[in-house]
């Protein structure tokens, strides 16, 4: 009798175990597909962490992982391999890896969340040490953090901790903690459709040689990837005629080249032109918002397709902006386009974008009331961030912005846009070393210039 009971109990156990596994897998898939806006909430993150395994087993495995990683930490043998610590206090993170000396922690949510978790852990360690008394962190006197992309973050925190009941009683303690990287888990790939048509929307305010160069570049790319369609939004009747002649010339050698012209309505602005081009597309069309000054490598379009997912993800590539050739040393890094002497990554520019027409419409599109160039790209980027669509932003080696002259007119720009225009011109001029050499060369050639411009020796 007992054997029969045991047999049926085993069957029941297997049945419910299978249901539990199925439910766990469903929850895991749901966590993988949740948008960033929801995953940013602590309660959601905790729930998703729990379905990855037993809570206690996670803690135990992390403790073992910390011990293992501390003993197997990579040891650099020279100054090139060493990773500096970064310094932070209550309000700022001081970083030597960027041109900006410090960042306000409150402006970057991921930094504030990261540091909050570290300081919470430091407070727990203090309360363990001085139990049953309870303390809270009042001020970070000194903070040091070292990021190891393989193991995790190392923290050293000098803090002022005050008694919860008697805030006049304070402790000044140093705490060192280590936050390991969690074990990885597989996320389903979004898509992999190499045959998807990309609509390249390009605004043209004035037909110059740059436009003809862009058309010739597109012809070469199209001969290798015919799943591309160029949408030129042109203002001005004469400009349309000139471009049509060039397209007819291209069609003599490449008859099936897919180029269409949209005649712009109203006064030109980049936002107006791109928006009018987007309105000609179908709901499910994939678009690449581009500029005529871009040099595009064919490999970019593969990333454009893979890094977008309708309703879920858009791709914001960072472009490499070339400096003025007048300040480039032709012998230095001639084979490498991506060199500090030849240009810089435009982390401040958000004009290039791969997005579906439906997502563009859903977030509100470009602000067509913004006239001229500048500002409209950041406005759209912020709209996308506020939506539930994930943003993939990274440097893209297949996009190079060719240097060109740019005029900044106070008469046609707002004060803010005028300042941004001047900053962009200065940023794109050249690397500080050749610019410095050029300045001192001018000083030697024109001695009076030193006094007039107050150039230091």
VEXDREN-2710 file (C-alpha; in Angstrom, 1 decimal):
% VEXDREN-2710
k/r/px/py/pz
1/UNK/0.0/0.0/0.0
2/UNK/2.8/2.3/0.9
3/UNK/4.5/1.7/-2.4
4/UNK/1.4/2.6/-4.4
5/UNK/1.0/5.8/-2.3
6/UNK/4.6/6.6/-2.9
7/UNK/4.2/6.0/-6.7
8/UNK/1.3/8.4/-7.0
9/UNK/3.0/11.0/-4.8
10/UNK/6.0/10.9/-7.1
11/UNK/3.8/11.4/-10.2
12/UNK/2.1/14.4/-8.5
13/UNK/5.5/15.8/-7.5
14/UNK/6.8/15.6/-11.1
15/UNK/3.6/17.2/-12.4
16/UNK/3.8/20.2/-10.1
17/UNK/7.5/20.5/-10.6
18/UNK/7.0/20.7/-14.3
19/UNK/4.4/23.4/-13.8
20/UNK/6.8/25.3/-11.6
21/UNK/9.5/25.1/-14.2
22/UNK/7.1/26.3/-16.9
23/UNK/6.0/29.2/-14.8
24/UNK/9.6/30.1/-14.0
25/UNK/10.5/30.1/-17.7
26/UNK/7.5/32.3/-18.5
27/UNK/8.6/34.8/-15.8
28/UNK/12.2/34.7/-17.1
29/UNK/11.0/35.5/-20.6
30/UNK/8.8/38.3/-19.3
31/UNK/11.7/39.8/-17.5
32/UNK/13.8/39.7/-20.6
33/UNK/11.2/41.5/-22.6
34/UNK/10.4/44.2/-20.1
35/UNK/11.3/47.7/-21.2
36/UNK/14.1/49.6/-19.4
37/UNK/11.6/52.0/-17.8
38/UNK/10.1/49.1/-15.8
39/UNK/13.4/47.4/-15.1
40/UNK/14.7/50.6/-13.5
41/UNK/12.2/50.1/-10.6
42/UNK/13.9/48.3/-7.7
43/UNK/10.9/46.1/-6.9
44/UNK/10.8/44.8/-10.5
45/UNK/14.6/44.1/-10.5
46/UNK/14.2/42.2/-7.2
47/UNK/11.4/40.1/-8.7
48/UNK/13.4/39.3/-11.8
49/UNK/16.5/38.4/-9.8
50/UNK/14.4/35.9/-7.8
51/UNK/13.3/33.9/-10.8
52/UNK/16.9/33.4/-11.8
53/UNK/17.4/31.1/-8.8
54/UNK/16.9/30.6/-5.1
55/UNK/17.6/33.8/-3.1
56/UNK/19.8/32.1/-0.6
57/UNK/21.7/30.1/-3.3
58/UNK/22.3/33.4/-5.1
59/UNK/23.8/35.0/-2.0
60/UNK/25.9/31.9/-1.3
61/UNK/27.2/31.8/-4.9
62/UNK/28.0/35.5/-4.8
63/UNK/30.0/35.0/-1.5
64/UNK/32.0/32.2/-3.1
65/UNK/32.4/34.3/-6.2
66/UNK/33.8/37.2/-4.2
67/UNK/36.4/34.9/-2.5
68/UNK/37.4/33.4/-5.8
69/UNK/37.6/36.7/-7.6
70/UNK/39.7/38.3/-4.9
71/UNK/42.3/35.6/-5.1
72/UNK/42.3/35.5/-8.9
73/UNK/42.3/39.2/-9.5
74/UNK/44.3/40.3/-12.6
75/UNK/47.6/42.0/-11.6
76/UNK/48.9/44.7/-14.0
77/UNK/52.6/44.7/-14.8
78/UNK/52.9/48.2/-16.2
79/UNK/51.2/51.6/-16.2
80/UNK/49.3/50.9/-19.4
81/UNK/47.5/47.9/-17.9
82/UNK/46.7/49.6/-14.6
83/UNK/43.1/50.9/-14.1
84/UNK/42.9/54.1/-12.0
85/UNK/40.5/54.5/-9.2
86/UNK/37.9/57.2/-9.5
87/UNK/37.2/59.6/-6.7
88/UNK/33.7/60.6/-5.6
89/UNK/32.0/62.5/-2.8
90/UNK/28.3/63.1/-1.9
91/UNK/27.6/65.1/-5.1
92/UNK/30.3/64.5/-7.7
93/UNK/32.3/61.8/-9.5
94/UNK/35.7/62.9/-10.6
95/UNK/36.9/61.0/-13.7
96/UNK/40.2/61.2/-15.7
97/UNK/38.8/59.1/-18.6
98/UNK/36.8/62.0/-20.1
99/UNK/37.4/65.6/-21.0
100/UNK/34.9/66.7/-18.4
101/UNK/36.8/66.6/-15.0
102/UNK/33.7/65.7/-13.0
103/UNK/30.0/64.7/-13.3
104/UNK/27.2/65.5/-10.9
105/UNK/26.0/62.2/-9.6
106/UNK/22.4/63.3/-9.5
107/UNK/22.3/64.0/-13.2
108/UNK/23.1/60.3/-14.0
109/UNK/20.6/57.9/-12.6
110/UNK/22.8/54.9/-13.1
111/UNK/25.5/56.5/-11.0
112/UNK/23.2/57.5/-8.2
113/UNK/21.7/54.0/-8.1
114/UNK/25.2/52.4/-8.1
115/UNK/26.6/54.6/-5.4
116/UNK/23.4/54.3/-3.3
117/UNK/23.8/50.5/-3.3
118/UNK/27.4/50.8/-2.3
119/UNK/26.7/53.2/0.5
120/UNK/23.8/51.1/1.7
121/UNK/26.1/48.1/1.9
122/UNK/28.7/50.2/3.8
123/UNK/26.0/51.3/6.3
124/UNK/25.1/47.6/6.9
125/UNK/28.7/46.8/7.6
126/UNK/28.9/49.6/10.2
127/UNK/25.7/48.4/11.9
128/UNK/27.0/44.8/12.0
129/UNK/30.2/46.1/13.7
130/UNK/28.4/48.3/16.3
131/UNK/25.2/46.3/16.9
132/UNK/22.8/46.8/18.6
133/UNK/23.3/50.5/17.9
134/UNK/21.9/51.7/14.6
135/UNK/23.8/54.2/12.4
136/UNK/23.1/55.9/9.1
137/UNK/25.4/57.6/6.6
138/UNK/25.4/61.4/7.0
139/UNK/28.2/62.4/4.6
140/UNK/30.7/60.8/2.2
141/UNK/34.1/62.4/3.1
142/UNK/36.1/60.4/0.6
143/UNK/34.9/57.8/-1.9
144/UNK/37.0/55.7/-4.3
145/UNK/35.7/53.3/-6.9
146/UNK/37.5/51.0/-9.3
147/UNK/35.6/49.3/-12.1
148/UNK/36.8/45.9/-13.2
149/UNK/34.8/44.8/-16.2
150/UNK/35.5/41.1/-15.4
151/UNK/35.0/41.0/-11.7
152/UNK/32.9/44.0/-10.5
153/UNK/33.3/47.3/-8.6
154/UNK/35.7/47.9/-5.7
155/UNK/34.7/50.6/-3.2
156/UNK/36.6/52.4/-0.4
157/UNK/34.3/54.8/1.5
158/UNK/35.3/57.2/4.2
159/UNK/32.0/58.2/5.8
160/UNK/30.5/60.1/8.7
161/UNK/27.9/57.8/10.3
162/UNK/25.5/59.2/12.9
163/UNK/23.5/57.3/15.5
164/UNK/19.8/57.1/14.4
165/UNK/18.6/58.0/17.9
166/UNK/21.3/60.5/18.9
167/UNK/22.4/62.3/15.7
168/UNK/25.0/64.2/17.7
169/UNK/27.0/61.0/18.2
170/UNK/29.0/60.4/15.1
171/UNK/31.5/57.8/13.8
172/UNK/34.2/58.4/11.2
173/UNK/34.9/55.0/9.6
174/UNK/36.5/53.6/6.5
175/UNK/34.7/50.7/4.8
176/UNK/35.9/48.7/1.8
177/UNK/33.3/46.6/-0.1
178/UNK/33.2/44.7/-3.3
179/UNK/30.2/44.3/-5.5
180/UNK/30.7/41.4/-7.9
181/UNK/29.2/41.2/-11.4
182/UNK/26.1/39.0/-11.3
183/UNK/26.2/35.7/-13.3
184/UNK/25.1/36.2/-16.8
185/UNK/21.9/34.9/-18.4
186/UNK/20.8/34.6/-22.0
187/UNK/18.5/37.2/-23.6
188/UNK/16.7/36.3/-26.7
189/UNK/18.1/38.1/-29.8
190/UNK/15.7/40.8/-31.1
191/UNK/15.9/40.0/-34.8
192/UNK/18.3/39.1/-37.6
193/UNK/16.8/40.1/-41.0
194/UNK/19.5/40.9/-43.5
195/UNK/17.0/41.4/-46.2
196/UNK/15.0/44.2/-44.6
197/UNK/14.7/47.4/-46.6
198/UNK/16.2/50.5/-45.0
199/UNK/14.9/54.0/-46.1
200/UNK/17.7/56.5/-45.8
201/UNK/16.1/59.9/-45.3
202/UNK/18.4/62.8/-46.1
203/UNK/17.5/66.5/-45.9
204/UNK/19.1/68.9/-48.5
205/UNK/19.1/72.6/-47.9
206/UNK/21.4/73.5/-50.7
207/UNK/22.8/71.5/-53.6
208/UNK/26.6/71.5/-53.4
209/UNK/29.4/69.1/-54.4
210/UNK/28.7/67.3/-51.1
211/UNK/25.3/66.2/-52.5
212/UNK/26.9/64.7/-55.6
213/UNK/29.5/62.9/-53.6
214/UNK/26.8/61.4/-51.4
215/UNK/24.9/60.2/-54.4
216/UNK/28.0/58.5/-55.9
217/UNK/28.7/56.9/-52.5
218/UNK/25.1/55.6/-52.4
219/UNK/25.5/54.1/-55.9
220/UNK/28.6/52.1/-54.8
221/UNK/26.9/50.9/-51.6
222/UNK/23.7/50.0/-53.5
223/UNK/25.7/47.8/-55.9
224/UNK/26.5/45.6/-52.9
225/UNK/23.3/45.9/-50.9
226/UNK/20.1/46.6/-52.9
227/UNK/17.9/46.5/-49.8
228/UNK/18.3/50.3/-49.5
229/UNK/16.1/53.2/-50.6
230/UNK/17.4/56.8/-50.6
231/UNK/14.8/59.4/-49.8
232/UNK/16.1/63.0/-50.6
233/UNK/14.0/65.8/-49.2
234/UNK/14.9/68.9/-51.3
235/UNK/13.8/72.5/-51.0
236/UNK/14.0/74.7/-54.1
237/UNK/12.9/74.0/-57.7
238/UNK/16.4/74.6/-59.2
239/UNK/17.9/72.2/-56.6
240/UNK/15.4/69.5/-57.5
241/UNK/16.3/69.8/-61.2
242/UNK/20.0/69.6/-60.6
243/UNK/19.6/66.5/-58.4
244/UNK/17.3/64.8/-60.9
245/UNK/20.0/65.2/-63.6
246/UNK/22.6/63.6/-61.4
247/UNK/20.2/60.7/-60.6
248/UNK/19.5/60.1/-64.3
249/UNK/23.3/60.0/-64.9
250/UNK/23.6/57.4/-62.1
251/UNK/20.7/55.3/-63.6
252/UNK/22.7/54.9/-66.8
253/UNK/25.2/52.7/-65.0
254/UNK/22.9/51.4/-62.2
255/UNK/19.4/51.3/-63.7
256/UNK/17.6/49.8/-60.6
257/UNK/19.1/52.2/-58.1
258/UNK/16.3/53.1/-55.6
259/UNK/16.3/56.9/-55.2
260/UNK/13.2/59.0/-54.7
261/UNK/12.8/62.8/-54.3
262/UNK/10.5/64.5/-51.9
263/UNK/9.8/68.2/-52.7
264/UNK/10.0/70.1/-49.4
265/UNK/7.1/72.4/-48.4
266/UNK/7.6/75.7/-46.6
267/UNK/10.8/77.1/-45.3
268/UNK/13.7/74.7/-44.8
269/UNK/14.7/73.4/-41.4
270/UNK/16.3/70.0/-40.7
271/UNK/13.3/69.0/-38.5
272/UNK/10.8/69.9/-41.2
273/UNK/12.8/68.1/-44.0
274/UNK/13.3/64.9/-42.0
275/UNK/9.7/64.9/-40.8
276/UNK/8.3/65.3/-44.3
277/UNK/10.5/62.5/-45.5
278/UNK/9.3/60.2/-42.7
279/UNK/5.7/61.0/-43.6
280/UNK/6.2/59.4/-47.0
281/UNK/7.0/56.0/-45.4
282/UNK/4.6/53.2/-44.4
283/UNK/3.9/52.3/-40.8
284/UNK/6.3/49.3/-40.6
285/UNK/9.1/50.8/-42.7
286/UNK/12.6/51.0/-41.1
287/UNK/14.3/54.4/-41.6
288/UNK/17.8/55.8/-41.2
289/UNK/17.9/59.5/-40.5
290/UNK/21.1/60.7/-42.1
291/UNK/22.9/63.9/-43.3
292/UNK/24.6/64.6/-46.6
293/UNK/28.0/65.1/-44.9
294/UNK/28.2/61.5/-43.8
295/UNK/30.6/58.9/-45.2
296/UNK/28.8/55.6/-44.7
297/UNK/30.4/52.1/-44.8
298/UNK/28.2/49.3/-46.0
299/UNK/28.8/47.4/-42.7
300/UNK/26.7/50.1/-40.9
301/UNK/23.5/48.9/-42.4
302/UNK/23.8/45.5/-40.9
303/UNK/24.0/47.1/-37.5
304/UNK/21.1/49.4/-38.3
305/UNK/18.9/46.3/-39.1
306/UNK/20.0/44.3/-36.1
307/UNK/20.0/47.1/-33.5
308/UNK/16.4/48.1/-34.2
309/UNK/13.3/46.2/-33.1
310/UNK/9.9/47.6/-33.8
311/UNK/8.2/48.8/-30.7
312/UNK/11.2/47.7/-28.5
313/UNK/14.5/49.2/-29.6
314/UNK/16.0/52.1/-31.7
315/UNK/19.7/52.6/-32.7
316/UNK/21.4/55.9/-32.0
317/UNK/25.0/55.5/-33.5
318/UNK/27.7/57.9/-32.4
319/UNK/29.5/59.2/-35.4
320/UNK/33.2/59.9/-35.8
321/UNK/33.6/63.6/-36.7
322/UNK/36.6/64.5/-38.8
323/UNK/38.7/67.6/-38.0
324/UNK/39.6/70.4/-40.4
325/UNK/42.2/68.9/-42.8
326/UNK/44.2/72.0/-42.4
327/UNK/45.2/70.9/-38.9
328/UNK/45.8/67.3/-39.8
329/UNK/49.3/65.8/-40.0
330/UNK/49.2/63.7/-43.2
331/UNK/52.0/61.4/-42.1
332/UNK/50.5/60.7/-38.6
333/UNK/48.1/57.7/-38.4
334/UNK/47.4/58.0/-42.2
335/UNK/46.0/54.5/-42.3
336/UNK/43.7/54.9/-39.3
337/UNK/40.7/57.1/-39.7
338/UNK/39.7/56.7/-36.1
339/UNK/42.6/58.6/-34.5
340/UNK/42.6/61.4/-32.0
341/UNK/44.6/63.4/-34.5
342/UNK/42.0/63.0/-37.2
343/UNK/38.7/63.4/-35.3
344/UNK/36.6/62.7/-32.3
345/UNK/33.5/60.8/-31.3
346/UNK/30.4/63.1/-31.4
347/UNK/28.9/62.0/-28.1
348/UNK/27.0/65.3/-28.0
349/UNK/25.3/64.8/-31.4
350/UNK/22.1/62.7/-31.9
351/UNK/21.3/63.4/-35.5
352/UNK/21.8/59.9/-36.8
353/UNK/19.1/57.4/-36.0
354/UNK/17.7/54.1/-37.1
355/UNK/14.0/53.9/-36.2
356/UNK/10.7/52.4/-37.4
357/UNK/8.1/54.8/-38.8
358/UNK/5.6/53.5/-36.2
359/UNK/8.0/54.2/-33.3
360/UNK/8.8/57.7/-34.7
361/UNK/5.1/58.5/-34.8
362/UNK/4.5/57.0/-31.4
363/UNK/7.1/59.1/-29.5
364/UNK/5.9/62.3/-31.2
365/UNK/8.5/62.7/-34.0
366/UNK/10.7/65.8/-34.5
367/UNK/9.7/69.2/-33.3
368/UNK/9.0/70.9/-36.7
369/UNK/8.8/74.3/-35.0
370/UNK/12.5/74.3/-34.4
371/UNK/14.1/76.3/-37.3
372/UNK/17.5/75.9/-38.8
373/UNK/20.0/73.2/-37.6
374/UNK/20.6/72.1/-34.0
375/UNK/18.5/71.2/-31.0
376/UNK/15.9/69.1/-32.8
377/UNK/18.0/65.9/-32.5
378/UNK/18.4/66.2/-28.7
379/UNK/14.7/66.9/-28.4
380/UNK/13.8/63.7/-30.3
381/UNK/16.3/61.7/-28.3
382/UNK/14.7/62.8/-25.0
383/UNK/11.3/61.8/-26.4
384/UNK/12.6/58.3/-27.1
385/UNK/14.1/58.0/-23.7
386/UNK/10.8/58.9/-22.0
387/UNK/9.0/56.2/-24.0
388/UNK/9.2/52.5/-23.2
389/UNK/11.5/51.9/-26.2
390/UNK/15.1/50.8/-25.4
391/UNK/17.9/52.9/-26.8
392/UNK/21.1/51.3/-28.1
393/UNK/23.7/54.0/-28.4
394/UNK/27.3/53.2/-29.2
395/UNK/30.2/54.5/-31.4
396/UNK/29.8/53.2/-34.9
397/UNK/33.0/52.7/-37.0
398/UNK/30.9/52.8/-40.2
399/UNK/29.8/56.4/-39.9
400/UNK/32.2/59.3/-40.5
401/UNK/31.2/62.9/-40.6
402/UNK/33.3/64.8/-43.1
403/UNK/34.4/68.3/-41.9
404/UNK/32.8/71.2/-43.7
405/UNK/32.6/74.9/-43.1
406/UNK/29.7/76.0/-40.9
407/UNK/28.4/79.5/-40.4
408/UNK/26.9/80.7/-37.2
409/UNK/24.6/83.7/-37.6
410/UNK/23.1/85.6/-34.6
411/UNK/20.4/86.9/-36.9
412/UNK/19.0/83.5/-37.8
413/UNK/19.6/81.6/-34.6
414/UNK/18.4/81.8/-31.0
415/UNK/21.0/82.8/-28.4
416/UNK/21.2/79.2/-27.2
417/UNK/21.5/77.7/-30.7
418/UNK/24.1/80.3/-31.6
419/UNK/26.3/79.3/-28.6
420/UNK/25.9/75.6/-29.5
421/UNK/26.8/76.4/-33.1
422/UNK/30.0/78.2/-32.0
423/UNK/30.9/75.3/-29.6
424/UNK/30.4/72.8/-32.4
425/UNK/32.6/74.7/-34.8
426/UNK/35.4/74.9/-32.1
427/UNK/35.0/71.2/-31.3
428/UNK/35.4/70.2/-34.9
429/UNK/38.4/72.4/-35.7
430/UNK/41.2/70.1/-34.6
431/UNK/43.1/68.3/-31.9
432/UNK/44.5/70.5/-29.2
433/UNK/48.1/69.7/-30.0
434/UNK/48.2/70.8/-33.6
435/UNK/46.0/73.7/-32.8
436/UNK/48.5/74.7/-30.1
437/UNK/51.4/74.4/-32.5
438/UNK/49.5/76.5/-35.1
439/UNK/48.9/79.2/-32.5
440/UNK/52.5/79.4/-31.5
441/UNK/53.5/79.4/-35.2
442/UNK/51.3/82.4/-35.7
443/UNK/52.9/84.1/-32.7
444/UNK/56.4/83.6/-34.3
445/UNK/55.2/84.9/-37.6
446/UNK/53.3/87.9/-36.2
447/UNK/54.9/89.0/-32.9
448/UNK/52.3/91.7/-32.4
449/UNK/49.6/89.0/-32.3
450/UNK/50.8/87.8/-29.0
451/UNK/50.1/91.1/-27.3
452/UNK/46.8/91.7/-29.1
453/UNK/45.4/88.3/-28.2
454/UNK/47.2/88.1/-24.8
455/UNK/48.7/84.7/-25.7
456/UNK/50.8/83.2/-22.8
457/UNK/54.3/82.2/-23.5
END
